[in-house]
């Protein structure tokens, strides 16, 4: 476990270890993990410029003002958008690409537990938010990430270390059971990051599991089962939740620490130098510093069981199959591989 003290120590050195003017994009940042991490980034970075994307203008205005109070030298630009739609993702990315030549950090935390709902683009909403939309943001903004002269990192927050069986006949997850859905979707996220790392080995890719945190991911869920689940967490939640501030601090550590370098091992892009007993993490391939990481809430890499499962997926060609499916959906919806 990476101790909270080590996390806080690393974060406190962001201003001195990383250059001023870091550019970050936070998608899904108007509540929960995205919001708390954005505020920690604003607090610790020097003269940051942040684009953050969400659906609520009211929340966006509030968060921009709160970030400005934390760090008046930063610039905080809210973009109102429904990122379940791939065409909308393209519009957001075009806007950012028109304004920026490079990006240091792409932080993705969108998601929903609402099952079996179809988007206007005929994607499964839950999978669209966790997989398709996030992958589209990465593909579109990868050239800008590769242009950064310092930190170059993607953090996707979902179900790391919980990867499970993938139903290759139903990658959208329409027929995947509620018990298997998390493992199926978590594997899609990790496998897509592995595919993207092949295109950009000079960028580090982290799939993170946040642990028990209070977020808005269950909004919109209905039915008896969800009524019971929500009732249980209303009682149990306060006893097990990781405090919001700690969650933000831990995710900022994931976003900036040299513990998770790109596969090229390039020092300039590695992040805040390590201190004490904190060492470079083991990647999804089992190799230390491989560039793709499945990371638990405590900053530690996935265990042997997940590594064996991912190795099996690679041997079966599942990295390529998942990515081919993803690109096919992009072309079906937009006619373009990227914008």
TORKE-595099 format. One record per atom (N, C-alpha, C): residue number from 1; chain; atom name; x, y, z. Coordinates in steps of 0.1 Angstrom, whole numbers. Layout:
N
NUM A CA X Y Z
...
***
This chain:
339
1 A N 8 -12 0
1 A CA 0 0 0
1 A C 9 12 0
2 A N 5 22 -9
2 A CA 12 35 -8
2 A C 5 43 3
3 A N 12 47 13
3 A CA 6 53 24
3 A C 1 67 20
4 A N -9 72 27
4 A CA -15 85 25
4 A C -4 96 27
5 A N 5 93 37
5 A CA 16 103 39
5 A C 25 104 27
6 A N 28 92 20
6 A CA 37 93 8
6 A C 29 99 -3
7 A N 16 97 -4
7 A CA 8 104 -14
7 A C 9 119 -13
8 A N 6 123 -1
8 A CA 6 138 2
8 A C 20 144 0
9 A N 30 137 4
9 A CA 44 142 2
9 A C 47 143 -13
10 A N 43 134 -21
10 A CA 45 135 -36
10 A C 37 147 -42
11 A N 25 148 -38
11 A CA 16 158 -43
11 A C 22 172 -39
12 A N 27 173 -27
12 A CA 33 186 -23
12 A C 45 191 -31
13 A N 51 181 -38
13 A CA 62 185 -47
13 A C 59 187 -61
14 A N 46 187 -65
14 A CA 42 189 -78
14 A C 46 203 -83
15 A N 44 213 -75
15 A CA 48 226 -79
15 A C 62 228 -82
16 A N 71 221 -75
16 A CA 85 223 -77
16 A C 91 213 -87
17 A N 85 201 -88
17 A CA 90 191 -97
17 A C 85 191 -111
18 A N 73 197 -113
18 A CA 67 198 -126
18 A C 67 212 -131
19 A N 68 215 -144
19 A CA 68 229 -148
19 A C 55 236 -147
20 A N 55 249 -147
20 A CA 42 257 -146
20 A C 35 255 -159
21 A N 22 258 -159
21 A CA 14 258 -171
21 A C 9 244 -176
22 A N 9 234 -167
22 A CA 4 221 -171
22 A C -10 222 -176
23 A N -13 215 -187
23 A CA -26 215 -193
23 A C -33 202 -190
24 A N -45 202 -184
24 A CA -52 190 -181
24 A C -66 190 -186
25 A N -71 179 -189
25 A CA -85 177 -194
25 A C -92 167 -184
26 A N -102 171 -177
26 A CA -110 162 -168
26 A C -124 160 -174
27 A N -127 147 -176
27 A CA -140 144 -182
27 A C -148 137 -172
28 A N -160 142 -168
28 A CA -168 137 -157
28 A C -164 143 -144
29 A N -162 157 -144
29 A CA -156 163 -133
29 A C -165 172 -125
30 A N -178 171 -127
30 A CA -188 179 -119
30 A C -193 173 -107
31 A N -188 161 -103
31 A CA -191 155 -90
31 A C -181 144 -88
32 A N -182 138 -76
32 A CA -174 127 -72
32 A C -159 127 -74
33 A N -154 117 -79
33 A CA -139 115 -80
33 A C -133 126 -89
34 A N -140 128 -100
34 A CA -134 138 -110
34 A C -133 152 -104
35 A N -144 156 -96
35 A CA -144 169 -90
35 A C -133 170 -79
36 A N -132 160 -71
36 A CA -122 161 -60
36 A C -108 161 -65
37 A N -105 153 -75
37 A CA -92 152 -81
37 A C -89 165 -88
38 A N -98 171 -95
38 A CA -96 184 -102
38 A C -92 194 -92
39 A N -99 195 -80
39 A CA -96 205 -70
39 A C -82 203 -64
40 A N -78 190 -63
40 A CA -64 188 -58
40 A C -54 192 -68
41 A N -57 190 -81
41 A CA -48 194 -92
41 A C -47 209 -91
42 A N -58 216 -90
42 A CA -58 231 -90
42 A C -50 236 -78
43 A N -51 229 -67
43 A CA -44 233 -55
43 A C -29 232 -56
44 A N -24 221 -62
44 A CA -10 218 -62
44 A C -2 222 -74
45 A N -8 224 -86
45 A CA -1 227 -98
45 A C 2 242 -99
46 A N 13 245 -106
46 A CA 16 260 -108
46 A C 10 264 -121
47 A N 2 275 -120
47 A CA -5 281 -132
47 A C -11 271 -141
48 A N -19 262 -136
48 A CA -25 252 -145
48 A C -36 257 -154
49 A N -38 251 -165
49 A CA -49 254 -174
49 A C -57 241 -175
50 A N -70 242 -170
50 A CA -78 230 -169
50 A C -91 231 -177
51 A N -93 221 -186
51 A CA -106 220 -192
51 A C -113 209 -185
52 A N -126 212 -180
52 A CA -133 201 -174
52 A C -147 200 -180
53 A N -151 188 -182
53 A CA -163 185 -190
53 A C -174 178 -181
54 A N -186 183 -182
54 A CA -197 177 -175
54 A C -211 182 -180
55 A N -221 177 -174
55 A CA -235 180 -180
55 A C -241 192 -173
56 A N -237 196 -161
56 A CA -243 207 -153
56 A C -236 220 -154
57 A N -242 230 -160
57 A CA -236 243 -161
57 A C -235 249 -147
58 A N -245 247 -138
58 A CA -244 252 -125
58 A C -233 246 -117
59 A N -231 233 -118
59 A CA -220 227 -111
59 A C -206 231 -117
60 A N -206 233 -130
60 A CA -194 238 -137
60 A C -190 252 -132
61 A N -199 261 -131
61 A CA -196 274 -126
61 A C -192 274 -112
62 A N -198 266 -104
62 A CA -194 265 -89
62 A C -180 260 -88
63 A N -177 249 -95
63 A CA -164 243 -94
63 A C -153 252 -99
64 A N -155 259 -110
64 A CA -146 268 -116
64 A C -142 279 -105
65 A N -153 284 -99
65 A CA -150 294 -88
65 A C -143 289 -76
66 A N -146 277 -73
66 A CA -139 270 -61
66 A C -124 268 -65
67 A N -121 263 -77
67 A CA -108 261 -81
67 A C -100 274 -82
68 A N -107 285 -86
68 A CA -100 298 -87
68 A C -97 303 -73
69 A N -105 299 -63
69 A CA -102 303 -49
69 A C -90 295 -44
70 A N -89 283 -48
70 A CA -77 275 -44
70 A C -64 279 -50
71 A N -65 284 -63
71 A CA -53 288 -70
71 A C -57 298 -80
72 A N -55 311 -77
72 A CA -59 322 -85
72 A C -51 323 -98
73 A N -39 317 -98
73 A CA -31 317 -110
73 A C -35 307 -121
74 A N -44 299 -118
74 A CA -49 288 -127
74 A C -60 293 -136
75 A N -63 286 -147
75 A CA -74 289 -156
75 A C -82 277 -157
76 A N -95 278 -154
76 A CA -104 267 -153
76 A C -116 269 -163
77 A N -117 261 -173
77 A CA -126 262 -184
77 A C -136 251 -184
78 A N -149 254 -182
78 A CA -159 244 -181
78 A C -165 242 -195
79 A N -167 229 -199
79 A CA -173 226 -212
79 A C -186 218 -209
80 A N -197 223 -212
80 A CA -210 215 -210
80 A C -212 206 -221
81 A N -213 193 -218
81 A CA -215 183 -229
81 A C -220 170 -223
82 A N -227 163 -232
82 A CA -231 149 -229
82 A C -221 140 -235
83 A N -212 135 -228
83 A CA -201 127 -234
83 A C -204 112 -236
84 A N -217 108 -235
84 A CA -221 95 -239
84 A C -222 94 -254
85 A N -222 106 -260
85 A CA -224 107 -275
85 A C -210 109 -281
86 A N -206 100 -290
86 A CA -193 101 -297
86 A C -192 114 -305
87 A N -202 118 -312
87 A CA -201 130 -320
87 A C -199 142 -311
88 A N -205 142 -299
88 A CA -203 153 -289
88 A C -188 153 -284
89 A N -183 141 -282
89 A CA -169 139 -278
89 A C -160 146 -288
90 A N -163 143 -301
90 A CA -155 149 -312
90 A C -156 164 -312
91 A N -168 170 -309
91 A CA -169 184 -308
91 A C -161 190 -297
92 A N -161 184 -286
92 A CA -153 188 -274
92 A C -138 188 -277
93 A N -134 177 -283
93 A CA -120 175 -287
93 A C -115 185 -297
94 A N -124 188 -307
94 A CA -120 198 -317
94 A C -118 212 -310
95 A N -127 215 -301
95 A CA -126 228 -294
95 A C -112 229 -286
96 A N -109 218 -279
96 A CA -96 218 -272
96 A C -84 218 -281
97 A N -85 211 -292
97 A CA -74 210 -301
97 A C -72 224 -308
98 A N -82 231 -310
98 A CA -81 245 -316
98 A C -74 255 -307
99 A N -74 251 -294
99 A CA -68 261 -284
99 A C -55 256 -278
100 A N -52 243 -279
100 A CA -40 238 -273
100 A C -31 231 -282
101 A N -18 232 -280
101 A CA -8 224 -288
101 A C -3 212 -281
102 A N -5 211 -268
102 A CA -1 199 -261
102 A C -10 198 -248
103 A N -11 186 -243
103 A CA -18 183 -231
103 A C -10 174 -222
104 A N -10 176 -209
104 A CA -2 168 -200
104 A C -10 157 -194
105 A N -23 159 -191
105 A CA -30 149 -184
105 A C -45 149 -189
106 A N -49 136 -192
106 A CA -63 134 -195
106 A C -69 124 -184
107 A N -79 129 -177
107 A CA -84 122 -165
107 A C -99 119 -168
108 A N -103 106 -168
108 A CA -116 102 -173
108 A C -123 95 -161
109 A N -135 99 -158
109 A CA -142 93 -147
109 A C -157 92 -149
110 A N -161 93 -162
110 A CA -176 92 -164
110 A C -181 78 -162
111 A N -193 76 -159
111 A CA -199 63 -158
111 A C -213 63 -152
112 A N -220 52 -154
112 A CA -234 51 -149
112 A C -236 36 -146
113 A N -245 34 -136
113 A CA -249 20 -134
113 A C -263 17 -140
114 A N -268 26 -147
114 A CA -281 24 -154
114 A C -280 13 -164
115 A N -287 2 -164
115 A CA -285 -9 -173
115 A C -295 -8 -185
116 A N -291 -14 -196
116 A CA -299 -16 -208
116 A C -306 -3 -213
117 A N -299 7 -213
117 A CA -304 20 -219
117 A C -295 23 -232
118 A N -302 26 -243
118 A CA -295 28 -255
118 A C -293 43 -258
119 A N -282 47 -263
119 A CA -279 61 -266
119 A C -285 64 -280
120 A N -287 76 -284
120 A CA -292 79 -297
120 A C -282 74 -308
121 A N -270 71 -305
121 A CA -261 65 -315
121 A C -260 50 -314
122 A N -270 44 -307
122 A CA -272 30 -307
122 A C -260 22 -300
123 A N -255 29 -289
123 A CA -246 22 -280
123 A C -253 20 -267
124 A N -248 10 -260
124 A CA -252 7 -246
124 A C -247 18 -237
125 A N -256 26 -231
125 A CA -252 38 -224
125 A C -240 35 -214
126 A N -242 24 -206
126 A CA -232 22 -195
126 A C -218 19 -202
127 A N -218 11 -213
127 A CA -206 8 -219
127 A C -200 20 -227
128 A N -209 28 -232
128 A CA -205 40 -240
128 A C -198 49 -231
129 A N -202 51 -218
129 A CA -196 61 -209
129 A C -182 55 -204
130 A N -182 43 -201
130 A CA -170 37 -195
130 A C -159 33 -206
131 A N -164 29 -217
131 A CA -154 24 -227
131 A C -154 33 -240
132 A N -164 33 -248
132 A CA -164 40 -261
132 A C -160 55 -260
133 A N -167 62 -251
133 A CA -165 76 -250
133 A C -151 79 -245
134 A N -146 72 -235
134 A CA -133 74 -230
134 A C -122 71 -241
135 A N -124 60 -248
135 A CA -115 56 -258
135 A C -114 67 -269
136 A N -126 73 -272
136 A CA -126 83 -282
136 A C -119 96 -278
137 A N -120 100 -265
137 A CA -113 111 -260
137 A C -98 108 -261
138 A N -94 96 -257
138 A CA -79 93 -258
138 A C -74 94 -272
139 A N -81 87 -281
139 A CA -77 87 -295
139 A C -76 101 -301
140 A N -86 109 -298
140 A CA -86 123 -304
140 A C -75 132 -298
141 A N -72 130 -285
141 A CA -63 139 -278
141 A C -48 133 -277
142 A N -47 120 -281
142 A CA -34 114 -280
142 A C -22 122 -287
143 A N -25 128 -299
143 A CA -14 136 -305
143 A C -10 147 -296
144 A N -19 154 -289
144 A CA -15 165 -280
144 A C -8 160 -268
145 A N -12 148 -263
145 A CA -5 142 -252
145 A C 10 139 -256
146 A N 12 134 -267
146 A CA 25 131 -272
146 A C 34 143 -275
147 A N 27 155 -276
147 A CA 35 167 -279
147 A C 40 174 -266
148 A N 35 169 -254
148 A CA 38 175 -241
148 A C 53 172 -238
149 A N 60 182 -233
149 A CA 74 181 -230
149 A C 77 176 -216
150 A N 66 175 -208
150 A CA 68 171 -194
150 A C 58 159 -192
151 A N 50 159 -182
151 A CA 41 148 -179
151 A C 32 145 -191
152 A N 30 132 -194
152 A CA 21 127 -204
152 A C 14 115 -199
153 A N 1 117 -195
153 A CA -6 106 -188
153 A C -21 106 -190
154 A N -26 94 -191
154 A CA -40 91 -191
154 A C -44 83 -179
155 A N -54 88 -172
155 A CA -60 81 -160
155 A C -75 78 -163
156 A N -79 65 -163
156 A CA -93 62 -165
156 A C -97 54 -152
157 A N -107 60 -145
157 A CA -111 55 -132
157 A C -124 46 -134
158 A N -122 34 -131
158 A CA -134 25 -131
158 A C -131 12 -123
159 A N -128 1 -129
159 A CA -128 -12 -122
159 A C -115 -19 -123
160 A N -104 -12 -122
160 A CA -91 -18 -122
160 A C -89 -28 -111
161 A N -82 -39 -114
161 A CA -79 -50 -105
161 A C -92 -59 -104
162 A N -103 -55 -111
162 A CA -115 -63 -110
162 A C -118 -69 -124
163 A N -108 -69 -133
163 A CA -110 -74 -147
163 A C -116 -88 -146
164 A N -125 -91 -155
164 A CA -131 -105 -156
164 A C -134 -110 -170
165 A N -142 -120 -170
165 A CA -145 -126 -183
165 A C -151 -116 -193
166 A N -147 -117 -205
166 A CA -153 -108 -216
166 A C -162 -117 -225
167 A N -174 -113 -227
167 A CA -183 -119 -236
167 A C -180 -114 -250
168 A N -172 -121 -258
168 A CA -168 -116 -271
168 A C -180 -115 -281
169 A N -191 -122 -278
169 A CA -203 -122 -286
169 A C -212 -110 -283
170 A N -208 -103 -272
170 A CA -217 -92 -267
170 A C -208 -81 -261
171 A N -199 -75 -268
171 A CA -189 -66 -263
171 A C -196 -54 -257
172 A N -208 -50 -262
172 A CA -216 -39 -257
172 A C -221 -42 -243
173 A N -223 -55 -240
173 A CA -228 -59 -226
173 A C -243 -59 -225
174 A N -250 -59 -236
174 A CA -265 -59 -235
174 A C -270 -71 -227
175 A N -264 -83 -229
175 A CA -269 -95 -222
175 A C -260 -100 -211
176 A N -250 -92 -207
176 A CA -241 -96 -196
176 A C -248 -94 -183
177 A N -248 -104 -174
177 A CA -255 -103 -162
177 A C -250 -92 -153
178 A N -258 -88 -143
178 A CA -254 -77 -134
178 A C -241 -81 -126
179 A N -240 -94 -123
179 A CA -229 -99 -115
179 A C -216 -99 -123
180 A N -217 -100 -136
180 A CA -205 -101 -145
180 A C -202 -88 -152
181 A N -211 -78 -151
181 A CA -209 -66 -159
181 A C -197 -58 -155
182 A N -194 -57 -142
182 A CA -182 -50 -138
182 A C -169 -56 -144
183 A N -167 -69 -143
183 A CA -156 -76 -148
183 A C -154 -74 -163
184 A N -165 -76 -170
184 A CA -166 -74 -184
184 A C -161 -60 -189
185 A N -167 -50 -183
185 A CA -164 -36 -186
185 A C -150 -32 -182
186 A N -146 -37 -170
186 A CA -132 -34 -166
186 A C -122 -40 -175
187 A N -124 -51 -181
187 A CA -115 -57 -190
187 A C -115 -49 -203
188 A N -126 -44 -207
188 A CA -126 -36 -219
188 A C -118 -23 -218
189 A N -118 -17 -206
189 A CA -110 -5 -203
189 A C -96 -9 -203
190 A N -91 -19 -196
190 A CA -77 -23 -196
190 A C -72 -27 -209
191 A N -79 -35 -217
191 A CA -75 -40 -230
191 A C -74 -28 -240
192 A N -83 -19 -239
192 A CA -82 -7 -248
192 A C -70 2 -245
193 A N -67 3 -232
193 A CA -55 11 -228
193 A C -42 3 -233
194 A N -42 -10 -233
194 A CA -31 -17 -238
194 A C -30 -15 -254
195 A N -41 -15 -260
195 A CA -41 -12 -275
195 A C -35 2 -278
196 A N -40 12 -270
196 A CA -35 25 -272
196 A C -21 28 -269
197 A N -16 20 -259
197 A CA -2 21 -255
197 A C 7 17 -266
198 A N 3 8 -274
198 A CA 11 3 -286
198 A C 13 15 -296
199 A N 3 23 -296
199 A CA 3 35 -305
199 A C 11 46 -299
200 A N 12 47 -286
200 A CA 18 58 -279
200 A C 26 53 -267
201 A N 37 46 -269
201 A CA 45 41 -257
201 A C 51 52 -249
202 A N 51 64 -254
202 A CA 57 75 -247
202 A C 47 82 -237
203 A N 35 76 -236
203 A CA 24 81 -227
203 A C 22 70 -217
204 A N 19 73 -205
204 A CA 16 63 -195
204 A C 0 63 -193
205 A N -5 50 -192
205 A CA -19 48 -191
205 A C -22 40 -179
206 A N -32 46 -171
206 A CA -35 40 -158
206 A C -50 37 -158
207 A N -54 25 -155
207 A CA -68 21 -152
207 A C -68 20 -136
208 A N -77 28 -130
208 A CA -77 29 -115
208 A C -90 24 -110
209 A N -89 18 -98
209 A CA -101 14 -90
209 A C -101 24 -78
210 A N -112 31 -76
210 A CA -113 41 -66
210 A C -115 36 -52
211 A N -120 24 -51
211 A CA -124 19 -38
211 A C -138 24 -34
212 A N -142 22 -22
212 A CA -156 27 -18
212 A C -156 42 -16
213 A N -161 49 -26
213 A CA -162 64 -26
213 A C -177 68 -28
214 A N -180 79 -23
214 A CA -194 85 -25
214 A C -194 92 -39
215 A N -202 87 -48
215 A CA -202 94 -61
215 A C -216 93 -67
216 A N -218 99 -78
216 A CA -232 99 -84
216 A C -234 89 -95
217 A N -226 78 -94
217 A CA -227 68 -105
217 A C -240 60 -105
218 A N -247 59 -94
218 A CA -259 52 -93
218 A C -272 61 -97
219 A N -269 73 -100
219 A CA -281 82 -104
219 A C -288 76 -115
220 A N -302 76 -114
220 A CA -310 72 -125
220 A C -314 57 -125
221 A N -307 49 -115
221 A CA -311 35 -114
221 A C -324 34 -107
222 A N -332 24 -112
222 A CA -345 21 -106
222 A C -347 6 -104
223 A N -359 3 -97
223 A CA -362 -11 -95
223 A C -359 -15 -81
224 A N -365 -27 -77
224 A CA -364 -32 -63
224 A C -350 -35 -59
225 A N -342 -41 -68
225 A CA -328 -44 -65
225 A C -320 -32 -61
226 A N -321 -21 -70
226 A CA -313 -9 -67
226 A C -319 -2 -55
227 A N -332 -3 -52
227 A CA -337 3 -40
227 A C -331 -3 -28
228 A N -329 -16 -27
228 A CA -323 -23 -16
228 A C -308 -19 -15
229 A N -301 -19 -27
229 A CA -287 -15 -27
229 A C -284 -1 -21
230 A N -293 8 -26
230 A CA -291 22 -21
230 A C -294 23 -7
231 A N -304 16 -2
231 A CA -308 16 12
231 A C -296 11 21
232 A N -290 0 16
232 A CA -279 -6 24
232 A C -267 4 25
233 A N -264 10 13
233 A CA -252 19 13
233 A C -255 32 20
234 A N -268 36 22
234 A CA -271 48 30
234 A C -267 45 44
235 A N -268 33 49
235 A CA -264 30 62
235 A C -250 26 64
236 A N -245 18 55
236 A CA -231 12 55
236 A C -221 22 50
237 A N -225 30 39
237 A CA -216 39 32
237 A C -207 47 41
238 A N -213 55 50
238 A CA -205 64 59
238 A C -194 56 67
239 A N -196 43 69
239 A CA -187 35 77
239 A C -175 31 68
240 A N -177 30 55
240 A CA -166 24 46
240 A C -161 33 36
241 A N -168 44 33
241 A CA -163 53 23
241 A C -149 59 26
242 A N -141 60 15
242 A CA -129 67 16
242 A C -132 82 16
243 A N -127 90 25
243 A CA -131 105 25
243 A C -128 111 11
244 A N -136 120 7
244 A CA -135 127 -6
244 A C -121 133 -8
245 A N -116 140 3
245 A CA -103 146 1
245 A C -92 135 -1
246 A N -92 125 6
246 A CA -82 114 4
246 A C -83 108 -10
247 A N -96 106 -14
247 A CA -97 101 -28
247 A C -91 110 -38
248 A N -94 123 -37
248 A CA -88 133 -46
248 A C -73 132 -45
249 A N -67 132 -33
249 A CA -53 131 -32
249 A C -47 119 -38
250 A N -53 108 -36
250 A CA -48 95 -41
250 A C -49 95 -57
251 A N -59 100 -62
251 A CA -60 101 -77
251 A C -51 111 -83
252 A N -48 122 -76
252 A CA -38 131 -81
252 A C -24 125 -81
253 A N -21 116 -71
253 A CA -9 109 -70
253 A C -8 100 -83
254 A N -19 93 -86
254 A CA -19 84 -98
254 A C -16 93 -111
255 A N -21 105 -111
255 A CA -20 114 -122
255 A C -7 120 -124
256 A N 2 120 -114
256 A CA 14 128 -114
256 A C 27 121 -110
257 A N 26 110 -103
257 A CA 38 104 -97
257 A C 46 96 -107
258 A N 59 96 -106
258 A CA 68 88 -114
258 A C 67 73 -111
259 A N 59 70 -102
259 A CA 56 55 -99
259 A C 50 48 -111
260 A N 44 56 -120
260 A CA 37 50 -131
260 A C 42 57 -144
261 A N 54 54 -148
261 A CA 60 60 -160
261 A C 55 54 -173
262 A N 57 61 -184
262 A CA 54 55 -197
262 A C 64 43 -200
263 A N 60 35 -210
263 A CA 68 23 -213
263 A C 82 26 -218
264 A N 84 38 -223
264 A CA 97 41 -228
264 A C 107 45 -217
265 A N 101 46 -205
265 A CA 110 50 -193
265 A C 115 64 -194
266 A N 109 72 -202
266 A CA 114 86 -204
266 A C 112 94 -192
267 A N 123 99 -186
267 A CA 123 106 -173
267 A C 114 119 -174
268 A N 115 126 -185
268 A CA 107 139 -186
268 A C 93 137 -185
269 A N 88 125 -189
269 A CA 73 123 -188
269 A C 69 114 -176
270 A N 79 111 -168
270 A CA 76 101 -157
270 A C 67 107 -146
271 A N 69 120 -143
271 A CA 62 126 -132
271 A C 70 131 -121
272 A N 64 133 -109
272 A CA 71 137 -97
272 A C 80 126 -93
273 A N 93 129 -91
273 A CA 103 119 -87
273 A C 99 112 -75
274 A N 103 99 -74
274 A CA 100 91 -63
274 A C 108 94 -51
275 A N 103 91 -39
275 A CA 110 94 -26
275 A C 107 83 -17
276 A N 116 81 -7
276 A CA 114 71 3
276 A C 114 57 -2
277 A N 105 49 2
277 A CA 104 35 -2
277 A C 94 33 -14
278 A N 89 43 -19
278 A CA 80 42 -31
278 A C 88 39 -43
279 A N 84 28 -50
279 A CA 91 23 -62
279 A C 82 23 -74
280 A N 88 22 -86
280 A CA 80 21 -98
280 A C 71 9 -98
281 A N 59 11 -103
281 A CA 49 0 -102
281 A C 50 -10 -113
282 A N 44 -22 -110
282 A CA 44 -33 -120
282 A C 32 -30 -130
283 A N 34 -31 -142
283 A CA 24 -29 -152
283 A C 15 -42 -154
284 A N 5 -40 -163
284 A CA -4 -51 -166
284 A C 3 -63 -172
285 A N 15 -61 -178
285 A CA 22 -72 -184
285 A C 30 -80 -174
286 A N 31 -75 -162
286 A CA 39 -81 -152
286 A C 53 -75 -151
287 A N 56 -66 -160
287 A CA 69 -59 -161
287 A C 68 -46 -153
288 A N 78 -43 -145
288 A CA 79 -31 -138
288 A C 81 -19 -148
289 A N 72 -9 -147
289 A CA 73 3 -156
289 A C 69 0 -170
290 A N 59 -9 -172
290 A CA 56 -13 -186
290 A C 48 -2 -194
291 A N 42 8 -186
291 A CA 35 19 -193
291 A C 20 18 -192
292 A N 15 6 -189
292 A CA 0 4 -187
292 A C -2 -3 -174
293 A N -10 3 -165
293 A CA -12 -1 -151
293 A C -26 -3 -148
294 A N -29 -14 -140
294 A CA -42 -16 -134
294 A C -40 -15 -119
295 A N -45 -4 -114
295 A CA -41 0 -100
295 A C -53 1 -91
296 A N -51 -6 -79
296 A CA -61 -6 -69
296 A C -62 7 -61
297 A N -72 9 -52
297 A CA -74 21 -45
297 A C -62 26 -37
298 A N -54 16 -33
298 A CA -42 20 -25
298 A C -29 22 -32
299 A N -30 23 -46
299 A CA -19 26 -54
299 A C -11 14 -58
300 A N -15 2 -54
300 A CA -8 -10 -58
300 A C -13 -16 -70
301 A N -5 -24 -77
301 A CA -8 -30 -90
301 A C -17 -42 -88
302 A N -24 -46 -98
302 A CA -32 -58 -98
302 A C -24 -70 -95
303 A N -30 -80 -88
303 A CA -23 -92 -84
303 A C -21 -102 -95
304 A N -15 -114 -92
304 A CA -12 -124 -102
304 A C -24 -129 -109
305 A N -36 -130 -102
305 A CA -48 -136 -109
305 A C -51 -127 -121
306 A N -51 -114 -119
306 A CA -55 -105 -130
306 A C -44 -106 -141
307 A N -31 -106 -137
307 A CA -21 -107 -147
307 A C -22 -119 -156
308 A N -25 -131 -149
308 A CA -27 -143 -157
308 A C -39 -142 -166
309 A N -50 -136 -162
309 A CA -62 -134 -170
309 A C -59 -125 -182
310 A N -52 -114 -180
310 A CA -48 -105 -191
310 A C -39 -112 -201
311 A N -29 -120 -196
311 A CA -20 -127 -204
311 A C -28 -136 -213
312 A N -38 -143 -208
312 A CA -47 -152 -216
312 A C -54 -144 -226
313 A N -59 -132 -223
313 A CA -66 -124 -233
313 A C -57 -120 -244
314 A N -45 -116 -241
314 A CA -35 -113 -251
314 A C -32 -124 -261
315 A N -31 -136 -255
315 A CA -28 -148 -263
315 A C -39 -151 -272
316 A N -51 -148 -268
316 A CA -63 -151 -276
316 A C -66 -139 -286
317 A N -58 -129 -286
317 A CA -60 -118 -295
317 A C -71 -108 -291
318 A N -74 -108 -278
318 A CA -85 -100 -274
318 A C -82 -85 -274
319 A N -70 -81 -272
319 A CA -66 -67 -273
319 A C -70 -62 -287
320 A N -66 -69 -297
320 A CA -69 -65 -311
320 A C -84 -66 -314
321 A N -91 -76 -308
321 A CA -105 -77 -311
321 A C -113 -66 -305
322 A N -110 -63 -292
322 A CA -117 -52 -286
322 A C -115 -39 -293
323 A N -102 -36 -297
323 A CA -99 -24 -304
323 A C -106 -23 -318
324 A N -106 -34 -325
324 A CA -112 -34 -338
324 A C -127 -31 -337
325 A N -134 -37 -327
325 A CA -148 -34 -324
325 A C -150 -19 -321
326 A N -141 -13 -313
326 A CA -142 1 -309
326 A C -140 10 -322
327 A N -131 7 -330
327 A CA -129 15 -342
327 A C -140 14 -352
328 A N -146 2 -352
328 A CA -157 0 -361
328 A C -169 8 -357
329 A N -171 9 -344
329 A CA -182 17 -338
329 A C -179 32 -341
330 A N -167 36 -340
330 A CA -163 50 -343
330 A C -167 54 -357
331 A N -163 45 -366
331 A CA -165 47 -381
331 A C -180 47 -384
332 A N -187 38 -377
332 A CA -202 37 -380
332 A C -208 50 -376
333 A N -204 56 -364
333 A CA -211 67 -359
333 A C -206 80 -366
334 A N -193 81 -368
334 A CA -188 94 -373
334 A C -182 94 -387
335 A N -179 82 -392
335 A CA -172 80 -404
335 A C -157 83 -403
336 A N -152 86 -391
336 A CA -138 90 -389
336 A C -132 81 -378
337 A N -119 78 -380
337 A CA -111 71 -370
337 A C -108 80 -358
338 A N -107 93 -361
338 A CA -104 103 -350
338 A C -106 117 -357
339 A N -106 127 -348
339 A CA -107 141 -353
339 A C -94 149 -351
***
